[in-house]
Amino acid sequence: MLSLYVPGGSFIHRAPAAVKLLILLIGSAALFMVSSIPVHAAELVLIAGLFHAARLPWRDTVRQLRTAMILLIPIFLFHVFITDWVLGLETVLRILVLLLLAVLVTLTTKPTEMIDVLEAAARPLRHVGVNPSKASMMLSMVIRFIPMMMREAQEILEAQRARGLDRNAIALLMPLLIKTLKMADDLSEAIEARGYDPEPVVPVWRKKG
Amino acid sequence: MIQVSNVNHRFGERAVLTGINLSIRERRVGVIGANGSGKSTFARLLNGLLIPDNGTVIVDGLDTREDVKAVRRRVGFVFQNPDNQIVFPVVEEDIAFGLKNLKLPKHEIAQKVDTVLAKYGLTHLRDQAAHLLSGGEKQLLAISAVLVMEPRYVVLDEPMTLLDLRNKKLVLDTIHTIEQPVILITHDLDHLQDFERVIVFDEGRVVADGPPREATRRYTQAMA
């Protein structure tokens, strides 16, 4: 689920994560300033070209967009019945361009590269006591451990089903919580064993002198 | 050299290690014992993951109680379950994690990661999501991630317990190639035949210590 990155050697893969995220940011803002169906259609064609250049499997792209596509239909229908279909088409195209751009960046950028950019961007927050290094570490671990937690939950459900218990959220919660705490304990040991030692952050109001 | 002197350790009311005195200078040392015998606790003392209630653990003159960071840099630790040891989502990023903690420059990190990936046959997996690797590949990744930091000693806590036969062999072959002194905690006596020394734990005490044949004979007798 979270292993969204698709390895590759295209120029989009090789582009620095900061540049890609910046383009995504500026592109998203610009999208809402332009109100033209032909322009949005041209953007779609351009993005399709970028997907082709990145040699991304269509299956991964479609999987990322499936849920969003379900939402686009009611948005379009809402405009058809309440305002007009032209506005509906424009809105849907705009959201689609935005989604595709975000998916392109996600599929071609390693999670840690993105996190490194966010860590660098969050550096000014050190002055208010936020430790960007700890925050980025936390994000990385969330990405790493969510698939593991899902697998653990699946194993617990299967074990319960094998013993005659049908799907029961409360019965799942307790063993999952215990496993998660054990996992967190093991992980903190592993991180310590590999010398993790983030620099302490002191907010400006606690600095002396 | 690792010197363990007069070590006692308790978890709550339960004494897990009692009166441990050992000097480790050999290149290949095996540690065996029944479940709950204290061998994993002993392993955790060696790189300062645990500080003993009493006694000292000295690694190359550094006391784990006073210089724990320096000790951890010297003693690499591989855990039983690689899933709990792999911190980053992508293979090469996880290998780079320890090097970043050592504050090495980026180009040096990249070069060391390349070398270790090639050395342990993981180059083709460098961009893979760690959770999609096989059990053996995960354990190889965990070992590589420790070795890339070039520790002086490597402690491996039952690294083959969760693996099938083929992956066990893969990991064991890798362990044989490690240049540094190795301290291997295991249940499998066959893995220790080439080792110089085997230490047997029982109920928190060292009950045998010597060449593999003699030590494993004592262990087998105790288990009978």
Interface residues (C-beta under 8 A of the other chain):
Chain A: L2 S3 Y5 P7 K110 P111 T112 S140 M141 I143 R144 P147 M148 R151 M183 D186 L187 E189 A190 I191 E192 A193 R194 G195 Y196 D197
Chain B: R44 N47 L49 K69 R72 R73 G76 F77 F79 N81 D83 N84 Q85 I86 V87 F88 P89 V90 E93 F97 G98 N101 L102 D127 Q128 A129 A130 H131 L132 A145 V146 M149
